[in-house]
Amino acid sequence: MNKLQEVESGSASGDAAPSSRTEQQPQQVAEALALLRQDIRESKQADESVRQSRDTLLIRLDALELRDRDHVTLSKLSNYLNSCLTSDEACSVITSIAPQVLPADVGTLYRISSPGGYLERLASWGDIPSEEKLFALQDCWALRRGRLHWIGDTRNGLLCQHIAGAAESILPYLCIPLIAHSETMGLLFLQRLQLPSNVVEGSAALESKLQLAAALGEAISLALSNLKLRDTLRQQSIRDPLTGLYNRRFLEEYLVHERVRATRKNRPLSVIMLDIDHFKRFNDTFGHDAGDAILRRMGLLLQAMFAGAI
């Protein structure tokens, strides 16, 4: 091989290597771009997953804070109810604080009236009909079963008989039976219960509200039961069991109160004594049962004559 051939051969081999490298560069760039796009997609997916997790945690945190506020309000209600001295005070507390625990468009508190076992309206809030309404225990599924009765879809649910109107026009409602010490005290009726909208699962929010409603019913039931027991014990301590009239203990307490008021207002205070003539002779002649009947009759007569005086 002469020099010219060597030069030509060297030139040919030298030109082949750069051409091969030039052909590989676009393919490497394409692969790099593909990897970059995949990394970007994965990064966006990771960011979206992180955002969704953050939003979910924030929603659950809001739900926990709401539940905590509900229980704080429920504790406040229980504290006030335990401090009430009369049923009227308890009703005022319930109508003031209960709507904060379970917000609803309509709320009604019923109690069992005796005799008869009917439920009568004791307190209410919201758009309540003006007429008085009574219904029997068997008209309410909650009272029949002794547990909460929630109707979210009034077109398909078992409606209570004390709910008036066509199924299409009835709003969702919740009946909370008030039962304490195996005794039915009454019913708390809530219509169109307002559930929180910013929750992850609607069923979880509903279950939480129903648990809160059960706790609310228990607090009200115990308070009404305690007030009833307290009133019964007080009536037994200040009234004569035979005649139903106030006894000496009440007279002593009441006279102290009236004497202070008479002194403050600078008014005279008078006491009238009453005696039944020949009662001992009647009792000895006809017996103690006949004498007790006379005393009961006199008690009813005096209560009718002086009704509202005390």
C-alpha positions, 0 to 999 in steps of 0.5 A: 500500500502506498502512502496515498492509499494509506492517507485515503484509508485513514481519512475514511476510518476517521470520518466514520466515528464522528458520524456514529456519535452524531446519530446516538445523540438525539436518542440519548436526548429523547431518553433523557427528556422522557425520564425528565417528564416521568420525574415531573409527573411523579413529582406532581403526583406526589405533590397532589397526594401530599395536598390531598393528605393535608386537606384530609387531615385538616378536615378531620382536625376540624371535625375533631375540634367541632366534636370537642366544642360539642362535648364542652357545650354538653358539659356546660348544659349538664352543669346548668341542669344540675344546678336547676331547682325547678322544671321551669329553670331546666326548660329555660336552660334546655331551650337556651343551650340544647340548640348549640349542642344539636342545631336544628330548625325545630326543637320541642321538649315533651314530658309525660303527663299523668294520669293518662300517659300522654306527652305534652309540650313543655318547651320549644324553639324554632318554627313551632305551631301555636296550638297545643299538641298531645300524643300518646307514647305509642305514637312515637317509634323512639318511645316504643323502642327506647332508643333514637329514631332518625329519619333522614329520608321521609319518603322511605323511613318509618314515620312516627304518628305524631308527625303531621303532614304528607311524607313529601312535606315532612322534614328529616327529624330525630326523636330522642327518648328521655329515659332515666332509671328505667322510667320514661320522662319524655321526648326531645324532638328535633326536625331538620338536624343540621349536619356539618358539611365539611366532613370526610364521610357523611355516615361518620358525621351522622354517627357522631351526631347520633352519639351526641344526641344520645348523650344529650338525651341522657343528660336531660333525662337525669336532670328531669328525673332528679328534679322530679325526685327532689320535688317529690321529697320536698312535697312529702316533707312539707305536705300532710299525706292525708289532707294534702295541706301544708304542714307545720314545717312549711308553716315555720319556713313560710312565716320566716319569709313572710315576716321578713317581707312584711318588715321590709315593706312595713306591712302587718302580718296576720295568721288565721287559725281554723278548727273543725268543731266536734271533730273528736266526737265524730271520730269517736262515733263513726271511727277513724276511717270516717274521720280521715274521709272528713279531713281529706274532704276539708283539705280539698275544700281549703285547697280549692278556696285558697288556690294560688294564695301560696 
